[in-house]
Amino acid sequence: MRQDAPPDLLADPVVAALARAEETAWFRAEPARTGVVLAGSGLDPAIVEAARARFRRFAPWFAERFADTGPTHGILESPLQGAPRMQAALGRRLGRGLPGRLWIKRDDALPVSGSIKARGGIHEVLELAERLAVVAGVLRPGDDARALTTPAARGVLARHGIAVGSTGNLGLSIGIAASELGLATTVHMSHDARAWKKELLRARGVEVIEHSGDFSAAVAAGRAEAAADPSVHFVDDEASLSLFAGYAVAGARLAAQLRALECDVDADHPLFVHLPCGVGGGPGGVAYGLKLVFGDDVHCVFAEPTHAPCMSLGVRTGLHDRISVADIGLDGRTAADGLAVGRPSRLVGERVGGLIDGFATVSDERLKALVALLHAEEGIAVEPSATAGFPGPWRVLADAGYRAAFGLDDARMARANHVVWSTGGSMVPAAERGAYLAEGRQLLDAIDWA
Ligand SMILES: Cc1ncc(COP(=O)(O)O)c(C=O)c1O
């Protein structure tokens, strides 16, 4: 542990297990009252409805510009898909059948840029573009966003820039949307970012700056660039409300999908949502959106790699962004490159950390093996970050104390729905996807699943 970390942290068995990079899970000792946490968050739920309305205003623009949004008429949404074969296969490997139903939220196949990060990243680009155009008088508030394609509007946007630091997927979504609108775009990539993401962005005219440091260093570089140039807007993945609002739109959308599939959500039909977590903005925003809709009846569990459990560490210690995984001796390196973050979001930890019901960490070997299992059982090919949520339902089952404290008896668990939030995959080049699958298949029968 580093000198500046409080010396007694390792007395907590959870922190000690995190420091040993062990797979671990912990849940709140008692339910947090959702209404109380929401009221104390200082966040206005109206930002979520405003984001939803913004996505609607841009739907015709997306439908014209991105062919893969045609089937949803320009609305960026992913399917919710049952995963009965994965549920059965995991039950066999983990030695316990899962009561209730397992679903996958297919953000790996989200249009335009297939990852959960695109929900927030694209929203912030749209908000910036609208604001710049309204201020310049080339768009009226509430106008159809196709007005941004006029030469006058494009001229305004071309005089402004946007910068972001990213492990890959946030930069990808921002670069794709911003370059399409004609904003000058710079993406600072951490050493974790995959080469194909940088190449794709450069092909679209985005400036990609590679850093040898981690995610926090890439964010700091983006912040510094924007501070030096007033025409550049900085997207702050550690604290942005616009990103947060974009993620949170998923709450009402998922509720509609569950209703369409005749899935009740109430005290007797609990909903568990297992979210992959890097800096925490994506899962934090989605959890906020879900709690707005379902209150205490939805249970949000964050999933992190064993080498980068920053949100678990920040919330558990109450130190939030004042502690990094390096402070407990972890290297932050993981095959789940999107989740390779050492220091958590202050916005999420401090304001809505109370909405997170549980935290689970997953080893890289398990993430990779799950990539192969998911492909074999459901025919879905994803990147390792996207499988982080799969062990979560079994972690819930195994924690009798948590279930008792939250009234999750056997009858309720039998009626539960578990949604594993998938995040990246559809854009992964075929060769890389093949390599993920080959490695995962080798691990399938080699790892200790129990
Ligand atoms: C594919 C993927 N999934 C999930 C996440 C987690 O989101 P966040 O970093 O906001 O917690 C990331 C982060 O970059 C990601 O790239």
The ligand as an SDF file (V2000), in Angstrom:
LIG
                    3D

 16 16  0  0  0  0  0  0  0  0999 V2000
  -17.1830   -1.6400  -23.2760 C   0  0  0  0  0  0  0  0  0  0  0  0
  -17.3280   -0.8900  -21.9960 C   0  0  0  0  0  0  0  0  0  0  0  0
  -18.2400   -1.2900  -21.1180 N   0  0  0  0  0  0  0  0  0  0  0  0
  -18.4000   -0.6630  -19.9410 C   0  0  0  0  0  0  0  0  0  0  0  0
  -17.6590    0.4060  -19.5930 C   0  0  0  0  0  0  0  0  0  0  0  0
  -17.8760    1.0010  -18.2420 C   0  0  0  0  0  0  0  0  0  0  0  0
  -18.3360    2.3030  -18.2210 O   0  0  0  0  0  0  0  0  0  0  0  0
  -17.7620    3.3050  -17.1600 P   0  0  0  0  0  0  0  0  0  0  0  0
  -16.3040    3.4850  -17.4440 O   0  0  0  0  0  0  0  0  0  0  0  0
  -18.5330    4.5480  -17.3510 O   0  0  0  0  0  0  0  0  0  0  0  0
  -17.9850    2.6830  -15.8270 O   0  0  0  0  0  0  0  0  0  0  0  0
  -16.6960    0.8540  -20.4940 C   0  0  0  0  0  0  0  0  0  0  0  0
  -15.8650    1.9970  -20.2000 C   0  0  0  0  0  0  0  0  0  0  0  0
  -15.1530    2.5030  -21.0370 O   0  0  0  0  0  0  0  0  0  0  0  0
  -16.5250    0.1920  -21.7110 C   0  0  0  0  0  0  0  0  0  0  0  0
  -15.6090    0.5760  -22.6060 O   0  0  0  0  0  0  0  0  0  0  0  0
  1  2  1  0
  2  3  1  0
  2 15  2  0
  3  4  2  0
  4  5  1  0
  5  6  1  0
  5 12  2  0
  6  7  1  0
  7  8  1  0
  8  9  2  0
  8 10  1  0
  8 11  1  0
 12 13  1  0
 12 15  1  0
 13 14  2  0
 15 16  1  0
M  END
$$$$
